[in-house]
Amino acid sequence: MNRRRFIEKMIAVGAAPLFLPARSLGRAGAPAPSERLTLACIGLGGQGTQNLRAFIQHPDIQLAALCDVNQGSDDYDMLYQFDGSSSAGLEPALQRAVEFHRDAHRDFSSKNVSTYRDFRELLVRRDIDLVSVCTPDHWHGLIAKAAVEAGKDVYCEKPLVNSIPEGRALCRAVERTGRILQTGSHERSNDRVRFACELVRNGRIGRLKEIKIHMPNNESQHLRLQRQKGPARLLPVPAGLDYDFWLGPAAATPYAEHRTHFWWRYILEYGGGEMTDRGAHIIDLAQLINHSDDTGPISFDAKGRQIQNGVYDCFIDYDFRCTYANGVVMTGDSRGERGLQLLGEDGWIFIHIHGGRLEAEPRSLLREKIGLEEIHVGRSPGHHRDFIDCAKKRTQPMAHAEIGHRTASICHLLNIAMLTGEKLDWDPVAERVTNSERANRMATEKPMRSPWRL
């Protein structure tokens, strides 16, 4: 039976569940049946497997399915989350699921987990409540949109999307379907970040004037990028990897060493380099602190050094300056201590990424108490837990779709400003570049290889 006939048959029979729905299960010592949610994970590289582990820590999550176009390989050479291992993909993730359940002291059998290469076959199942999307960036928008339209709530890794039109289409789909979507910008769930935001919102540093972003590069990774001279060596597609499906909406390109797995993020068709990788965390906090989650800057000016060696084409050194409509300026560079400095008329706060350690001047700011009647920012029980709770309560999570889209838009516009060499005027309501037709086309058009489309 071919793939299309399989899906048609599944739909015709009501996608009979391999699992009973979460609401119909239960046993002594486990969460009440009505409290359990079934989970499917799509994309099982380093971060995808890390998210799998994070979800398994919660006893009201029941793993039902795993999906990846790679059956498994041992060349994920930057798989920093798992010491001593460079294996990832479908089979390694299934084995790790066993280990993660054991570590969490939870009963589990891998026989109860279905595995897929095609996410569409997974999404027709009616017994799946939640979907984790952790593919390369160029797949985020398509899969997340298909998932919410299939009635699933979605945890989608950052950056939420690989283009501005993908983000708007996804936001509309979330609104239309009423599904819950959490972007994986987990720094928003840090209590220290929340405290820093409350200090600023309540005027403890006076009027906020400038946000300084520091996104230094990973030196070892960038040395390797720069060592690549000329086109990468073409190789046979590894056994177990559906490379054409991996490319998906991206242009058909011969398989080459270091094009997939960890290194795709440095190729602008698949990701946005450090700008989207780091910016989806650090620029995201600037959006939060400036109370700009539903908008963005109105001007972008950025310069950078681009790698162009026949494989990689991202920017690895950069300086930028953006201005918000409220007068706050956001500057940034690829140097210094990773984090962001919030400069006000009466003091400053520095938030270190990751972990949220705070510095301030005056130092007494860190001993401040926020009164009951003052402005408070929502507290999170943890980013994955927040998503689970919001899926149950049908409330907005810490990093909902519009938040993820607006942050990703800033990162993409900064890349476009560097690619064009132009200072861009941006209308965050119409989502258009108003002073450059070339830049506007880059911001608002994203061709996709047939048959994929939004």
N, C-alpha and C positions, 0 to 999 in steps of 0.2 A: 504494500500500500504506500503510495507516495505521500509526501508531507501534507499537500493540500487536502487529499482525500481523508487523511487521518484527522485533520482539524475539523473538516466538515462532519465526519462521523461523530467526533467527540461532542460537537455542538448539538447534533441531531439527537443524541441520547442524553442530553443534559449534562454532559461532562461528569459522568458518574464518579464520585470521589474515591480516590485511593485511600484517603483519610476521611473519617467522619468529620463534619464541621466542628470547629472548636467548641461550639456551644453544646455538643452532645456527648462530650467525653468527661470522664472523671473517675477518681479512685481515692482511697484513703490517703491522707497526707499530702495530696496534690492540690493545687488551686481549684476552686469550684469550677465545674464545667463551663458555666457562663462567663468565667474570667479568662479562659484560655483563648489564644489566638494562634492560628497556624501561619508559618513563615516559609517563604521561598526566597532563596538568594540567587541573584543573577549577576555573574561576574565574580570570579574566585581567584584573583591574583592576590597580591599582598594585602591591600586595604580591604578587599572583599572578604578575605578569610579573617581579617581582624574584626570586621563588622559581624561576621558569623559568630565569632567567639563572644563578642559583646552581647549579642542577643541571647545566646544560650545561657548566659548568667541569670536570666530572668525565668523563674519557674513557670510563669504563665505564657511562655512562648514554646510552641511545639514545632520543631523543624519538620517540614513536609517535603521540600524539594530543593534541589541544587541545579544550577544551569551554567554552563560555560561552553564556548566553542572549542576550548582546548581540553582534551581528555586528561592531560597532565604532562608536565615536563619539568626538567631540573635546571633550566637556564634563566630563572628569575633571579639574576645575580645581584639585584638590589632589594631582595626580600628582607628588609631590615627588621620586620616585626617578629621574625622567628629565628632566633640565634642558631647558626650552624646549618640552616636549611635554605636551599634555593629552589625548592619544589613547590609548584602551585598548579592550579587547574582543577578539573572535576574530581578525579580520583584522589589526589592528595587532600582536597577539601573534605571529602567524605570521611577519610581516615581521621583528619583533624577534628571533625565533628564528634567522632567517638571519644577522642581525647578530651575535648572541651566539656562534653557532658560528664565524663568521669571526674574531671577536675572540679566541676560544679556539684558533684555528688548527686547526679541525676541519672535515672535509668534511661537507657537509650539503646536502640538497635538500628544499625544502618540499613537493615532490610526494610524498614518502614519509610525510608527516604527515596523518592523517585529522582532520577537524574535525567537531564535534558541537555541537548545542544541548541535547540531552537526555542527561544523564549516564548514564541507564540503558542507552542504546544502546552507550555506551562500555564499561560494566562487564561486558557479556556476552562481551567479547572475551577469549579465553584466552591471548593473547600479551602481555597487559599485566601487568607485574610490580609496578610501583609507581604509586601515584596521589597527586598533590599536590592537596589541597583548600584553596582560598583564595577562597571565596565570602563574601558577607555572613554574619554570625554565625548567623542564624536557619536557615541551611542546613547548617552544619557537622555537627551530629549525625546528621542523616538521611543525608547523602551518605557520611560516613565509615563509618557502620554498614553501609550498603549495599555499600560497597567491600570491607570486611573479609569480609563474608558472601559476596562474589563471589570471594574468594580473593586479594585484593590486599593488599599492605602499604601503609600510608597515612602520608603526612606531612600533618598537618592544622594549619592556622594557629591561632594563639591568638586569643581564648580558645577552648578546645577545643569548648565547647558553649554554647548560649544559655539553658540551664536545667539545674537539678540532675537531674531525671529523665532528660533526654537523656544526660547524662554517665554516669549509672549504667547505662543501657541500652547505651551504647557500650562501656563497660568490660566488661560481661558478654559482649558480642559478640566483643570482642578475645580474651578469655579462652577463650571457647567455640571459636573458630576457630583459635586459635594464631597469629594474624597479628601483625605488628609495626606499632606505631603510634607515631609521634613527634609530640609537640605542638610548635608553632613558637615556644616560649619559649626563644629562642636564647641568652639571657644565661647559661643554665646551662652553655653550652659555652665560656665565657670563662675563660681560665687565671687571670686576676686574681680573678675571683669564686671559683674553686676554691680559690685560696690563702687568701682571706679566710675561706672556710668552714672550711678546715683549721685556721687559727689559732683560730677559735672552738671547733671540736670538740675541739681539743687543749688547751683551757684557757688560752690565752695572754692572754685578757682577763678571766680569772676566770669566775665563774658568769655566764652570759648572763641579764640581767635584762629588757631591753627592746629592741625593734626599732622604730625610728622610720622611718616611710615618708613620703617626700615625692614627691607626684605633681602638680607645678604644671601648670596648663592651658596650652594653646597660645593665646596672647592673640588673635592675628589670627582664628583659627577661632571663638573664642567671641564676639568682637565681631560677627562675621557672624551667628552664631546669634541673638544678642540683637537684632540689627537687624530680624529677621523679626517682623512684627507681624500677627497674625491669620492665617487659613488661607492656605496657599500658593496661588499662581495655578494653576488647573487647566489642563493642556495636553494636546494629543493625544499619545498614546504615540509616541515617536520611531520612525521606520522602522528595522527591524533589531533592535529590542528586544522580546523576548517578555516583556512586563511581568507577565502572569498567572503565568508560570513563575518569574519573578524573585520574586514574592510567595510562591509555593509554599505552605508551611504557615501563613503569616501571613494575617490577615484581608484580604478583598477590599477594596481602597481605591483610589479614583480616582488616576490618575497626576498628580503635581504636580511642579513645579520643585524640584529639590534634595532629593527624597525618596530617590533611588537613588544609585548610584555612591559617591563618598566620603562623602556626608552621611548615609547611612542609619544610621551608627553612633551618631548622637545621637537616635535614635528607639528607645524601649525595647523595642518589639516585635521589632526587627531586631538590636539590639545593646545594650550596657550603658553607653554613654557612656564618659567617661574612666575610670570605675572598672574596667571590664573591659578597655579598650584599654591603659591603663598598668598596671593591677593585674596583668594576665596576665604581665607581665615582673617588676615590682618586688615585688609580694606573693609571686609565685612564688619569688623568691630568699629571702624570709623563711621560707617553707616549707622550702626546702632547708637553710638554715643552722640552723633550729630542729629539724632532723631529723624533720619532720612530714609527709613526703610521702604517707603513707597515712592521714592524719587531718586535723585542722584545729582552729581555736579552739572553745571551748565557750560563749563569750558574745560578742555583737556589740552595740555601741552606736555609732550614727552619726547625724549631723545634716548637712544640706546644703541648698543653694539649687538649686531645680529650675526649669528653663526650661519654661514652659507657654504657648506662643504660637500654638497651632493646628497646628504641624508638629512641632517638637522638644519632647521631654519628659524629657531626661536631667538629671542633676545635674552642675553645673559647679563648684561650690564645696562642700567637705565637710571634716569632721573626724570621725575615728572612733577607737574603742578596742576591741580584741579581747583576750581572755585565753585562753591555752592551758592544758591540764590540767597541764602541768609548771610552771605559774606564770609563764612568760614572757608579757609584755604586748606587744602590737603596737599602736602608735598610728600615726595617719596624718593627712595633710592635703593640701590642694591648693596649698600654698605652698612656698617655699624652693627649694633646689637639687635637681633630680630625682635620686633615688637612695634609699638606705636607710642608716641609722646603727645599728650594732650596739653596744649599751651593756652592758658587763660590770662586775663589781666592781672590776677592776684596769685598765680602759682601754676605748677604743672604736675602732671602725673604720667609716669611711664609704665606701660603694661608689657611684661615680657611674654613672648610666645615661645614654647607652649608651657602651660602651667599657671600663667596669670600672675606671677610674682609682681608686686607693685613697688615702685619707688615714687617719691613725691618731694616737692619743695613748695611750702615748708613741710617738714616731715610730720608735723602734727596733723596734717590732713589724714594720715592713715589711722589716726585714733578717733576720728570723727564718728559720731553716731547719727544715723538718719532717723528723724522723728517720725512718729506714726502718721502725722498729717502732711508729711512731705511727699515728694514724688518718689515712687518705688518702681523698680523694674522687675518683671516677673522672675520668680526663682524657679530653677529647674532641678529636678531630682537626678539629673544626668541626661545626656542627649538622647540616648537610645530609649531610656525609661520614659522620658518626656514624650517621645513619639508613640510609644505603646499606650501610655495613659491617654493621650489625645485621641488615638484611634478608638479607644473605648468610650470616651466622653464626648466625642465629636466636637472637639475644641481645637483652636489654632495652636500649632506647636511653636517652639522658640524660633525656628528658622523656616517659616512656611514658604510656599512657592514664590510669592512676590518678592520676599526678602532675597531668596537665592537668585532669582532672575535679575534683580537690580544690582546686586553685588557682581554677578558675572558680567553684566553689561558694562560696568566700569572697567573691569579688567580687559574686556574685548576692545573697548574704545581706546584704552591706553596702548594696546598693541597696534590698533589701526593708526593712531597718531604717530607712532614710531615708524610704521611701514610707509606712511605717506609723507612724513616730515612736515606735517601741517598742524597748526593749532586749530582745534575743532571747537565749534560752538554747537552745543547739544540741547535739544528740546526734550526734557525728560517726560513730558506729557505725550507729545506726538511720537516720541522715540525716533527722532530723526536728527541727522547732522544738517545744520541749516546753512553752512557756509562753504561746503565742498561736495559737489556731486559725486566725485570719485570716492571720497570717504563715506558718503551716505550709502552708496551702493555696497560697499564693503560691510557696512553696519546692518543693512536691512535685507540683503540678499545672501542666501546660502544654498548654492546648488547641491543637490543630492543625486547620487547614482541610482538609476532605475533598478529595481522597482520601488525603492524606498522614497517616501515623501511624508511630509507632515500632514 
